[in-house]
Amino acid sequence: MKDPIRYKDAGVDIDAANQATEQIKKLARSTFNENVFSEIGGFGGMFNGVFPDTREPVLVSSCDGVGTKLKVAFATGVHNTISHDLVAHCVNDILVQGARPLFFLDYIATGKLDPEVVSQIVDGLAAGCRESNCALLGGETAEMPGLYADGEYDLAGFIVGVVDRHRIINGARITEGDVVVGLPSEGLHTNGYSLARKLLFDIAEYKLDQTVPELGCTAAEELLKPHKCYLPALERLIEHEGVIKGLAHITGGGLIENIPRILPANVDVALKEGSWPVLPVFDLLRKIGGVPSEDMLRTFNLGIGMVVIAGPKFLQFIEDKFNCARQEYYVIGEVVNGSGNVRFV
C-alpha cells in the first residue's frame, strides 16, 4: 500500500497558515477601535455603520497594489515597508474625495507561506492603519503552490472610508483662476518601478546595496522610500467645507494623467516649470536611459505626490494649515481656460 498523500505533500502547510493567523490577530488588534465588532479569523469583519457626526454619510472605497516594488522587497528581504506603502496609497486614493478611512482589508498570495514574512507584511499594514486611525478588519492569506516563484508573493489592499455628502470633493467647482498647490513626494512612491529597475539594474548595472553618489544612499534604500500618506497634512483642511475644490493623488500616469481626472471639461491646469524641486532620482533615471520627457511625465510623479486645487482667496489659509502641520508645499500653477488637460508654462 502506498503512503497516504496529505495536503502538505501538495505544498500547502495548514500549520504554517495557522501560525501566521495567530501573528496576524495580534497585529490587527492593535488597529481596532470601538467600531470594530469582530475578531480576525471569522468569516467576515464587522464594523459599526452608525456615523453620528455625519448628516449624509457616503462610503468611499478603493483597492490597489504596490506593483513591481514587490521585486525590491523580495531581493532585500524587507517586507514591512511596502505593506505600509499599500495602506498609504489606499488612504490617499479615498482622501482625494474628502473621505476619512474606516477599515482596511488585505490580500496576500504566495506559493509557499512563510509565517515570518507574513508577520513582517502585516506589521507594516498595522502600522499604516494605526497612523490613519483605520482598522485592519480582516483579509486573506492564500497559499497556492506552483503559481508564484519561491520567495515571492502578491499583495493587495482594499479600503473603505466615509465622507459627508455635502463635503465631497470632486473637482466640479474648479474654475479659471484657481491656484494649484503641490505636496512633495518621498520618491517613486509605488509607481514606475518596472522602468526604474530596468534603468538602475539592467542599464546602469547598480547593485541593490551599492551607494549611488547622485542619490546619497544605496539603490535599495532609494527604491524602498515610503509612499507618503497625505492624510495628516490634509485632514484639517477637508473639515472646512468649500476650501478645497479638487485633490489629485499623483500615481501611475503622473501629473499629466491624474490631474485631468478631476478637471471640468472647460479648464486646463497650467503648471509652472521649475516651481518645485524634482528629486535627484528622477534626474538620474532620465540621464541613464535618455528617457523622453513624455515618458517621464506619464510614468513618475517627478516629486509631487498630491495636488491641491483651491480658490485664490483660500491660499493663505491653506498655507497656514500646511505650516502648522509642518507639511512642505509649493504653488506650482493655476487653472486656466481650456479643455481638461495639463500644460506646462
N, C-alpha and C positions, 0 to 999 in steps of 0.2 A: 504494500500500500504506500502510495506517495505521501510525502509530508504535506500537511494542510497548508494552504496559501491564505495568508492573512492580509488585511488592508495595508499593514505596514510594509509587506513584501511588494506591494504595488506602488510604494513611495509615499503613502500618506500616514503620518505619525499622529494618531489621535492624542497620545500622551503629551507630545510636544505642543499640540494645539491647546490642550487644557492648561498646560503650564503657562503658555503665552496669555491665555484668557485671564488667569489669576493676576498676572502682572498688569494687564490692561485695566482690570477692575480697580486696582489701587490708584493708578494714574488718572483714570477717568473720574473717579470720585472727587479728586481734588478740584475739578471744574464744576461740580454740581452746585446748584443753588436751590432756593425754596420752591422753584417752579418745576423741578425735576421730580416725577412721581414714579420712577422705575429704577431698576438696577441694571448694570451691564450683565449680559448673559440671558436676558429674556428674549422673547420673540420680537418685541418691538419696544422702542423707547417712548416714554410718556412725558409730555410737557404741558404745563398749565396753559390753557388757551384764553385766560382772562387777562385783559390789559386795562387796568383801572385808570391809567393816566392817558389813555388814548381814546379819542372820541370815535374815530372810524378806523380801526386797525386794518392795515393792508399787509399781508405776508409777502415777503420778497425772498426768492430762492435762487440759488446758483450752484453749479458744480464745476469742478476743474481738476487739472492735474499739474504736475511740475515739469512735464516734458522730459527732454534728454538731459536735464540737470541731474536726473537719477544716475546717469552714467558716471558722473563725478563722485556721487555718493558711493557707488559700488567700488570705484577704484581707490577711494581714500578710506573706506570703512567708517565714514562719518554719516550717520543716518538721522540724527535728530534735527539738523538744520533745515533739510529740505521739507520735512513734515511741518516744521514751524512756518516755513515759506508758504506751504499749501494753505494753512489757516489764514495767513495774512492776505494772500491772493484772493481767497473767497470772501473775506471780510471787506476788502476794498471793492470787490465787484458789486456787493449789495449796498455798500456805503454811498456809491455814486447816485443812488436813488433816494438817499436820505434815511436808509434803514439801519437800525442797530441790530447786531446779531443776537439770536436767541439760542440756537443749538446747532451743533455740527455733527456730521456722520462721516466716517472714513471707510475706505475700501482698500485693503492690502491683499495683493495676489502674488503668489510665489510658487516656484517649483518644489522647493523643499523648505519647510518652515524652520526658521532659526529663532527660538524664543528671545535670545539676546538682541538680535537685530530688530525684531518686532517691538521689544521693550524700548529700544532707542527711538524708533519711529513714533511710538505712542507718547513717549516722554516729550518729544517736540510738539506733537499735536496738543497735548495737555497744556504745555507752556503757552502756546499761541492762544488757546482758548481762554486760559486764565487772564491773560493780558487784555483780552477783548470782552471779558465778562460774558463768555459764551460757554454753554455746557457741551461737553463731549458726550453726547447722548447715547451713542452706540456705533455700530459699524459691522464690517465683515472682514474676516481674515480667511482667505481661501488658499488651500494648498493643492496645486494642480501639477503633478509630476509630468514632465515632458513638454510643458507649454512654455516654460521660462528656462533660460540658461542658469547654470549653477551660480548662486550668489546674487542673482538678480530678482527683481520684483517690480510690480507696478503699484502706483499709489494714486488714489483719487479722493477728493473731498466734496462733501455736499453740505450746504449751509442754508439755514432759514433765519430770516430776520423780520422785523416789523417796523412800519412807519405809519404815522397818522396820515390819512388820505390828504388832508389839506397841507401837509408838509412834504409831499412827494416832490422830488427834484427830477425833472425830466427834460430840461432844456427848452421847453416850449416858450418860455418867456424871454429867451435870449434875443437881443435886438442890437442893431448897429450902434456902436459907441461903447458897448460893454468892454470891461477890461478882462484880460486873461492872465492868470497868475499860475506859475508852475511850482510844484513842490519837488525837490530833488530826489532822485533815486539813490540807492546804495551801490548799484552796479547793474548787472544784466537783469536782476530780479529773476524771473523764471522763463524768459523768452529769448530766442536766438541762439540757444546752446548748440544746435546742430552745426550752425555756421561757425560759431566761436570755437568749438572743439576742433573742427576741421582746420581752421586757421592757426590756432595755437599749437596743436599737437601734430597735425599732418604736414602743414606747410612750414611753420616756423620750427617745428620739432622740439618744442619745450617739453620738459618732464613735469609731472604734477608737482613734485617737490622742489622744482628749480625756481630760484628767485628771478623775477623778471624786473630788470632795472627800471623800466618805464612805469612799472606798477608799484614798486616798493614792497612787494610781497611775492609769495610763490604763485604759480598759476592756479593751484588748487585753492589757495586762500581767496584769490580774486573771484574764481568761479563759484565759490560757496558763500560769497557775501549775501546777506539776507535780503529777501523780498520785503521791503518796508511796509508796515501796516500804517495807514494814514488816519485811522480812527482817533487816536489820541489828539492829533492836530486839528481834526475837523468836528469832533463830537460837540463842542460848544457852539460852533457856527451853525450846524444843522438844526440846533434848537431854535434858532431865530428865523421864524417864517419869513420867506421872501428875500433873505440876504443873498443866498447862493442861487443862481439861476441854472447852473449846469456844472456837473463834475464828470471828468473822463479819466478812467484808470488806463494808464498807458501800458498795454500789454502787447501781445502779438499784433503786428500791423503798425506799431509805433504811433507817433504823433499824427501822421497824415491819414491813418485809417481809423483811429479811435476817436479823435475829436469830432469828425463828421457824424458819428453815431448819435450825438446829442444836439446837432445843429438843426434849426429850422431851414427850410429849403431856400430862403431868400437872403441868407447871410453866409459869409466866409469868416474864418479866423485868419488874421494876418499875424504871423509870428515874426518877431524881430530877430534876425540872425545876430549871434553874439550876445544875446541878452541873458544867457545863463551859461555857466561853465560846463562844457562837455567833458565827461570823465575820461581820464587817461586811457582806460581800457578800450574805449570806442575809437580813439585816435590810433591806438596800436593795432586794433583789428583792421581798420581801414587801410593802414600802411602795409600790413603783412600781405593782404590779399588784393590790394588795389581795388577794394570794393567800391562799386559805383555809389554815388550819393543816394540814388533812388532806393537801392537795396539796403543801405544803412538806415534810411528813414523808415522803411517798411518792415525791418527786422528787429531793430533795437529801440530802446526808449531814449537813448542818447543823453541820459542824465536827468530826465524829467519823468517821474513816476505817477504823478497825479496833476491834472489840470483843473483849475477852478475858474469859473466864469461868473462875473457879477457886475452889477451896475456901478459906474464910477463913484457914485455918492457913498457907496459902502466900502470903498477900497481902504480908507484909513481904519475903519472898524475891523476889517478882516486882517489888516497888518497888525493891529494891536493884539488881536486874538492869537495870531501866529507867534508874535513876540512873547506873549505870556506863556505859550506852550513850548517855547524855545524851538520852534519849527522854522528852519530856513525856507525862504521863498524868493521868487523872482517874478517881477512883472515882465512877461515875455511877449505880450502882444495885445491886440484889440480885435473886436468884432467889427467887420466892415460889410458893406453891401456885397452880395454875391449869390452863390448857388449851392451852398452846403459843403464847401471844400476848405482845405487848409492851404495857405500860400505863405511864402517867405519873402520878407521885405528887408 
